[in-house]
Amino acid sequence: MGLDTITETSAEIVRWGTFFTAVFLALGVAAGWLETELGIGLGIPSLSVAPRLRLPILTLCFLVAVFAVPISNAVVEALF
């Protein structure tokens, strides 16, 4: 395995990781919205509070999606 192969493989892994992180972020936002709407519509207060508890996880997913490429580029440059 050459250096180009390792670089291409790591770039592909980062692309897929970024893709899945963005998908999880979108699903988390949609699930939170749906849960809140059901909680308000059905009058169940516990459902309208639950999305606030999920906010730190969604923020973490967003930060990973934003910073994945610069971090991976820095790691590849440091290693090779």
N, C-alpha and C positions, 0 to 999 in steps of 0.2 A: 504494500500500500504506500502510495506516494503522498506527498504533502497536499497535492491538489485533491486527491480522493478524500482525505481526512477533512479538508476545508469544506468541500462540497457536501459531505455527509453531515457535518456539524451544522452547516447552513440549512440543510433540509430539515434536520431535527428542530432547529429553532423556528423555521417557518411553520411546521406542523404544531409545535407547542404554542406559538402565537395564535394560530388558527383556532385551536381548541380552547385556549383561554378566552378569546373573543366570543366563541360560541357559548361557553359557560357564563360569561358576563351577560350576553344577550338573554339567555334563558333565565338567569337569576333576576334580571330586571323585569322581564315579562312575568315570571312567576310571582314576584313581589307585587306587581301592579294588579294581577288577577286576584291574588289573595286579599289585597286591600279592598278591591271592589266587592268581592264576595263578603268580606267582613262588614263593610258598610251597608251593603244591600240586604244582607240577612240579619243584621243587627248583632253580630258576634264580635265583641270588642277585642277578643284575643287574636283574631285574624288580622285586624287592622294594626296591631302592635308588632306582630311578628316580622314584617319587612324591615323595621328599624333594627332588629337584632341581626339581620342579614347584611346590613350596610357595610360593616368592616370587611366581610368576605368579598363583597362586590368591589370595594375599593382596592383590596389586595389584587384581585383579578385584573382590574383596570391598570394598576401600576405595573404588574408583570407584563401585560400586553404592551404597554407603552415602552418599558425599559428593556424588554427581552432582546431586541436587536442590538442596541448599543452595548449592553453587557456582554452578549455573545461575541460581538466584534472585538471587544477589549480582551476577552479570554483567548480568542483565536490569535490575536496579535501578540499577546504575552507568551503563549505557548510556542508559536511558530515564528 
